[in-house]
């Protein structure tokens, strides 16, 4: 949460034991999103979905990391339509036909963190919303393709920015991906818009999130004053986000939150 606050310190190379623990937590986070999807229906409140998410996580012996983190009140972030990220689930936010929403889940299982988010849709969505979601998912895919030993972190943001711009969208620059696993937020900061060949070098054992947030309109975010968390687009246009937790392997990468085998282990 609040990734715009720069994380300071060194990038931790995880041990094999730590990697296995993080992998288990990451799998649970992804399974939680699968479970939550059945409740994304017209007339359902985002608070109800959050309650189901918390029940599922705790029933598997884990803890929802967002709850209580810097005062965040809920177990997950649910961000509909023009909410970029950190949407607080509410009984007053009722899903309706045509809505798009991001659900962001982070689990703590046996002390290890797994972090992932995904877009969901309600009923029939607009062609414009569908194109935005498709573009955002491809941005994530392009970023993951950059993960391999010896590459620079800046190349993740470079390819994401280039593709999103070519499709007529903007990339949110006030939030970023981050190291994860032993803590909620670790080094490195993974920007989604950056210069080619910039940033630290990727090394085996590094684990971090890639989570591009792509806007229909302007890239800037506006934080709601009443809750201090909810980040919205400044022009009220739609935003979309996908997120995976990724491990740098000896020869490429493993997407730890991929439980559907969408990404090959390289």
DOROLUM-410966 format. One record per residue (C-alpha): residue number from 1; residue in one letter; x, z, y. Coordinates in steps of 0.5 Angstrom, whole numbers. Each point is the difference from the previous one (the first is absolute). Layout:
# DOROLUM-410966
{k:NUM r:a c1:X c3:Z c2:Y}
...
This chain:
# DOROLUM-410966
{k:1 r:x c1:0 c3:0 c2:0}
{k:2 r:x c1:2 c3:-1 c2:7}
{k:3 r:x c1:6 c3:-5 c2:-2}
{k:4 r:x c1:1 c3:-2 c2:7}
{k:5 r:x c1:4 c3:7 c2:1}
{k:6 r:x c1:7 c3:-3 c2:-3}
{k:7 r:x c1:2 c3:4 c2:-6}
{k:8 r:x c1:7 c3:2 c2:1}
{k:9 r:x c1:5 c3:1 c2:-6}
{k:10 r:x c1:4 c3:-3 c2:-6}
{k:11 r:x c1:-4 c3:-5 c2:-5}
{k:12 r:x c1:0 c3:4 c2:-6}
{k:13 r:x c1:2 c3:-4 c2:-7}
{k:14 r:x c1:-5 c3:3 c2:-5}
{k:15 r:x c1:3 c3:2 c2:-7}
{k:16 r:x c1:-3 c3:-3 c2:-6}
{k:17 r:x c1:-4 c3:7 c2:-1}
{k:18 r:x c1:-3 c3:-1 c2:7}
{k:19 r:x c1:-2 c3:-7 c2:-1}
{k:20 r:x c1:-4 c3:2 c2:-6}
{k:21 r:x c1:-4 c3:5 c2:4}
{k:22 r:x c1:-1 c3:-4 c2:6}
{k:23 r:x c1:-2 c3:-6 c2:-5}
{k:24 r:x c1:-6 c3:5 c2:-3}
{k:25 r:x c1:-2 c3:2 c2:7}
{k:26 r:x c1:0 c3:-7 c2:2}
{k:27 r:x c1:-4 c3:-2 c2:-6}
{k:28 r:x c1:-5 c3:6 c2:1}
{k:29 r:x c1:-1 c3:-3 c2:8}
{k:30 r:x c1:-2 c3:-7 c2:-3}
{k:31 r:x c1:-5 c3:3 c2:-5}
{k:32 r:x c1:-3 c3:4 c2:6}
{k:33 r:x c1:-1 c3:-7 c2:4}
{k:34 r:x c1:-3 c3:-3 c2:-6}
{k:35 r:x c1:-5 c3:6 c2:-1}
{k:36 r:x c1:-2 c3:0 c2:7}
{k:37 r:x c1:-2 c3:-7 c2:0}
{k:38 r:x c1:-6 c3:1 c2:-4}
{k:39 r:x c1:-3 c3:4 c2:6}
{k:40 r:x c1:1 c3:-5 c2:6}
{k:41 r:x c1:-7 c3:-2 c2:0}
{k:42 r:x c1:-5 c3:-1 c2:6}
{k:43 r:x c1:-3 c3:7 c2:2}
{k:44 r:x c1:6 c3:4 c2:-2}
{k:45 r:x c1:4 c3:4 c2:5}
{k:46 r:x c1:7 c3:0 c2:0}
{k:47 r:x c1:0 c3:8 c2:-1}
{k:48 r:x c1:-3 c3:-1 c2:-7}
{k:49 r:x c1:5 c3:-5 c2:-2}
{k:50 r:x c1:5 c3:5 c2:2}
{k:51 r:x c1:-3 c3:6 c2:-3}
{k:52 r:x c1:0 c3:-4 c2:-7}
{k:53 r:x c1:8 c3:-2 c2:2}
{k:54 r:x c1:2 c3:7 c2:0}
{k:55 r:x c1:-4 c3:2 c2:-6}
{k:56 r:x c1:3 c3:-5 c2:-4}
{k:57 r:x c1:7 c3:1 c2:2}
{k:58 r:x c1:-1 c3:8 c2:-1}
{k:59 r:x c1:-3 c3:-1 c2:-7}
{k:60 r:x c1:7 c3:-4 c2:-2}
{k:61 r:x c1:4 c3:6 c2:2}
{k:62 r:x c1:2 c3:-3 c2:7}
{k:63 r:x c1:-1 c3:2 c2:7}
{k:64 r:x c1:-2 c3:-5 c2:6}
{k:65 r:x c1:6 c3:0 c2:4}
{k:66 r:x c1:-4 c3:-2 c2:7}
{k:67 r:x c1:-4 c3:6 c2:0}
{k:68 r:x c1:3 c3:5 c2:5}
{k:69 r:x c1:6 c3:-4 c2:1}
{k:70 r:x c1:1 c3:1 c2:8}
{k:71 r:x c1:-7 c3:3 c2:0}
{k:72 r:x c1:-3 c3:-7 c2:-3}
{k:73 r:x c1:-7 c3:3 c2:-3}
{k:74 r:x c1:-2 c3:-5 c2:-6}
{k:75 r:x c1:3 c3:-2 c2:-6}
{k:76 r:x c1:1 c3:-7 c2:1}
{k:77 r:x c1:0 c3:-5 c2:6}
{k:78 r:x c1:-6 c3:-5 c2:0}
{k:79 r:x c1:0 c3:-5 c2:6}
{k:80 r:x c1:-5 c3:-5 c2:1}
{k:81 r:x c1:-1 c3:-6 c2:4}
{k:82 r:x c1:4 c3:1 c2:7}
{k:83 r:x c1:4 c3:6 c2:-3}
{k:84 r:x c1:7 c3:-1 c2:-1}
{k:85 r:x c1:2 c3:6 c2:-4}
{k:86 r:x c1:-1 c3:7 c2:-1}
{k:87 r:x c1:-8 c3:0 c2:1}
{k:88 r:x c1:-3 c3:7 c2:-2}
{k:89 r:x c1:-5 c3:0 c2:-5}
{k:90 r:x c1:-7 c3:2 c2:3}
{k:91 r:x c1:-7 c3:1 c2:-2}
{k:92 r:x c1:-2 c3:-4 c2:6}
{k:93 r:x c1:4 c3:-6 c2:-2}
{k:94 r:x c1:-5 c3:-4 c2:-4}
{k:95 r:x c1:2 c3:-6 c2:-4}
{k:96 r:x c1:-4 c3:-6 c2:2}
{k:97 r:x c1:0 c3:-8 c2:-3}
{k:98 r:x c1:6 c3:-4 c2:3}
{k:99 r:x c1:4 c3:6 c2:1}
{k:100 r:x c1:8 c3:0 c2:-2}
{k:101 r:x c1:4 c3:6 c2:-1}
{k:102 r:x c1:6 c3:3 c2:-2}
{k:103 r:x c1:1 c3:6 c2:-5}
{k:104 r:x c1:7 c3:3 c2:1}
{k:105 r:x c1:1 c3:5 c2:-6}
{k:106 r:x c1:7 c3:5 c2:-1}
{k:107 r:x c1:0 c3:4 c2:-6}
{k:108 r:x c1:5 c3:6 c2:-1}
{k:109 r:x c1:1 c3:1 c2:-8}
{k:110 r:x c1:5 c3:5 c2:-2}
{k:111 r:x c1:3 c3:0 c2:6}
{k:112 r:x c1:1 c3:-8 c2:1}
{k:113 r:x c1:-4 c3:-5 c2:5}
{k:114 r:x c1:-3 c3:-6 c2:-1}
{k:115 r:x c1:-3 c3:-4 c2:5}
{k:116 r:x c1:-5 c3:-6 c2:0}
{k:117 r:x c1:-5 c3:-4 c2:4}
{k:118 r:x c1:-5 c3:-5 c2:-1}
{k:119 r:x c1:-5 c3:-4 c2:4}
{k:120 r:x c1:-8 c3:0 c2:-3}
{k:121 r:x c1:-6 c3:-4 c2:2}
{k:122 r:x c1:-7 c3:2 c2:1}
{k:123 r:x c1:-5 c3:-6 c2:-2}
{k:124 r:x c1:1 c3:-6 c2:3}
{k:125 r:x c1:5 c3:0 c2:5}
{k:126 r:x c1:2 c3:-6 c2:6}
{k:127 r:x c1:5 c3:-6 c2:-2}
{k:128 r:x c1:4 c3:3 c2:6}
{k:129 r:x c1:1 c3:7 c2:-4}
{k:130 r:x c1:1 c3:-3 c2:-6}
{k:131 r:x c1:6 c3:-4 c2:3}
{k:132 r:x c1:3 c3:6 c2:3}
{k:133 r:x c1:0 c3:4 c2:-7}
{k:134 r:x c1:3 c3:-6 c2:-3}
{k:135 r:x c1:5 c3:-1 c2:5}
{k:136 r:x c1:2 c3:7 c2:0}
{k:137 r:x c1:1 c3:1 c2:-8}
{k:138 r:x c1:4 c3:-6 c2:1}
{k:139 r:x c1:4 c3:3 c2:5}
{k:140 r:x c1:1 c3:6 c2:-5}
{k:141 r:x c1:2 c3:-5 c2:-5}
{k:142 r:x c1:5 c3:-3 c2:4}
{k:143 r:x c1:3 c3:7 c2:2}
{k:144 r:x c1:1 c3:2 c2:-7}
{k:145 r:x c1:4 c3:-7 c2:-2}
{k:146 r:x c1:5 c3:3 c2:5}
{k:147 r:x c1:1 c3:6 c2:-4}
{k:148 r:x c1:7 c3:-1 c2:-4}
{k:149 r:x c1:7 c3:4 c2:0}
{k:150 r:x c1:4 c3:-3 c2:6}
{k:151 r:x c1:-5 c3:-2 c2:4}
{k:152 r:x c1:-2 c3:3 c2:7}
{k:153 r:x c1:-6 c3:3 c2:2}
{k:154 r:x c1:-1 c3:-4 c2:6}
{k:155 r:x c1:-2 c3:-6 c2:-4}
{k:156 r:x c1:-6 c3:3 c2:-3}
{k:157 r:x c1:-3 c3:1 c2:7}
{k:158 r:x c1:3 c3:-7 c2:2}
{k:159 r:x c1:-4 c3:-4 c2:-5}
{k:160 r:x c1:-6 c3:4 c2:1}
{k:161 r:x c1:0 c3:-1 c2:7}
{k:162 r:x c1:1 c3:-8 c2:0}
{k:163 r:x c1:-5 c3:-1 c2:-5}
{k:164 r:x c1:-5 c3:4 c2:3}
{k:165 r:x c1:1 c3:-3 c2:7}
{k:166 r:x c1:0 c3:-7 c2:-3}
{k:167 r:x c1:-7 c3:2 c2:-3}
{k:168 r:x c1:-2 c3:2 c2:7}
{k:169 r:x c1:0 c3:7 c2:-1}
{k:170 r:x c1:4 c3:6 c2:3}
{k:171 r:x c1:4 c3:6 c2:-3}
{k:172 r:x c1:-1 c3:7 c2:2}
{k:173 r:x c1:7 c3:2 c2:2}
{k:174 r:x c1:-2 c3:8 c2:1}
{k:175 r:x c1:0 c3:2 c2:-7}
{k:176 r:x c1:4 c3:-2 c2:-6}
{k:177 r:x c1:2 c3:1 c2:-7}
{k:178 r:x c1:4 c3:6 c2:-2}
{k:179 r:x c1:5 c3:3 c2:-5}
{k:180 r:x c1:-5 c3:4 c2:-5}
{k:181 r:x c1:1 c3:4 c2:-7}
{k:182 r:x c1:3 c3:6 c2:1}
{k:183 r:x c1:-4 c3:1 c2:7}
{k:184 r:x c1:-6 c3:-3 c2:3}
{k:185 r:x c1:5 c3:-4 c2:5}
{k:186 r:x c1:7 c3:-1 c2:0}
{k:187 r:x c1:5 c3:-5 c2:2}
{k:188 r:x c1:0 c3:-6 c2:1}
{k:189 r:x c1:-5 c3:-2 c2:5}
{k:190 r:x c1:-2 c3:-7 c2:-3}
{k:191 r:x c1:-2 c3:-4 c2:6}
{k:192 r:x c1:-5 c3:-5 c2:-1}
{k:193 r:x c1:2 c3:-4 c2:6}
{k:194 r:x c1:8 c3:-1 c2:1}
{k:195 r:x c1:6 c3:-4 c2:1}
{k:196 r:x c1:3 c3:-4 c2:-6}
{k:197 r:x c1:6 c3:3 c2:-4}
{k:198 r:x c1:-1 c3:7 c2:4}
{k:199 r:x c1:-1 c3:7 c2:-2}
{k:200 r:x c1:3 c3:4 c2:-6}
{k:201 r:x c1:2 c3:-3 c2:-7}
{k:202 r:x c1:-4 c3:1 c2:-6}
{k:203 r:x c1:3 c3:3 c2:-6}
{k:204 r:x c1:-3 c3:2 c2:-7}
{k:205 r:x c1:-3 c3:6 c2:0}
{k:206 r:x c1:-4 c3:0 c2:7}
{k:207 r:x c1:-7 c3:0 c2:0}
{k:208 r:x c1:-4 c3:-1 c2:6}
{k:209 r:x c1:-7 c3:-3 c2:2}
{k:210 r:x c1:-2 c3:-7 c2:3}
{k:211 r:x c1:-6 c3:0 c2:4}
{k:212 r:x c1:-2 c3:-5 c2:5}
{k:213 r:x c1:-5 c3:1 c2:5}
{k:214 r:x c1:-3 c3:-7 c2:2}
{k:215 r:x c1:-5 c3:-1 c2:6}
{k:216 r:x c1:-4 c3:-6 c2:2}
{k:217 r:x c1:2 c3:2 c2:7}
{k:218 r:x c1:5 c3:4 c2:4}
{k:219 r:x c1:5 c3:4 c2:-4}
{k:220 r:x c1:-1 c3:6 c2:4}
{k:221 r:x c1:-3 c3:6 c2:-3}
{k:222 r:x c1:-5 c3:5 c2:4}
{k:223 r:x c1:0 c3:8 c2:-3}
{k:224 r:x c1:-7 c3:3 c2:1}
{k:225 r:x c1:1 c3:6 c2:5}
{k:226 r:x c1:-5 c3:4 c2:-4}
{k:227 r:x c1:3 c3:1 c2:-6}
{k:228 r:x c1:8 c3:-3 c2:1}
{k:229 r:x c1:0 c3:-4 c2:-6}
{k:230 r:x c1:-5 c3:-6 c2:0}
{k:231 r:x c1:4 c3:-6 c2:2}
{k:232 r:x c1:-4 c3:-6 c2:2}
{k:233 r:x c1:1 c3:-7 c2:3}
{k:234 r:x c1:0 c3:0 c2:7}
{k:235 r:x c1:-4 c3:-6 c2:0}
{k:236 r:x c1:-5 c3:2 c2:-5}
{k:237 r:x c1:2 c3:-5 c2:-5}
{k:238 r:x c1:1 c3:0 c2:-7}
{k:239 r:x c1:6 c3:3 c2:-3}
{k:240 r:x c1:2 c3:0 c2:-8}
{k:241 r:x c1:6 c3:4 c2:-4}
{k:242 r:x c1:2 c3:0 c2:-7}
{k:243 r:x c1:6 c3:5 c2:-2}
{k:244 r:x c1:4 c3:0 c2:-7}
{k:245 r:x c1:6 c3:5 c2:-1}
{k:246 r:x c1:6 c3:-4 c2:-2}
{k:247 r:x c1:6 c3:2 c2:-4}
{k:248 r:x c1:7 c3:-4 c2:1}
{k:249 r:x c1:2 c3:-1 c2:-7}
{k:250 r:x c1:7 c3:-3 c2:-2}
{k:251 r:x c1:-2 c3:-7 c2:0}
{k:252 r:x c1:-6 c3:0 c2:4}
{k:253 r:x c1:-6 c3:5 c2:1}
{k:254 r:x c1:-6 c3:3 c2:-4}
{k:255 r:x c1:-7 c3:1 c2:4}
{k:256 r:x c1:-1 c3:7 c2:-2}
{k:257 r:x c1:-7 c3:0 c2:2}
{k:258 r:x c1:-2 c3:-6 c2:-4}
{k:259 r:x c1:-4 c3:2 c2:-6}
{k:260 r:x c1:-3 c3:-7 c2:-1}
{k:261 r:x c1:7 c3:-4 c2:-1}
{k:262 r:x c1:-1 c3:-4 c2:6}
{k:263 r:x c1:7 c3:0 c2:2}
{k:264 r:x c1:6 c3:-1 c2:-6}
{k:265 r:x c1:5 c3:5 c2:0}
{k:266 r:x c1:7 c3:-3 c2:2}
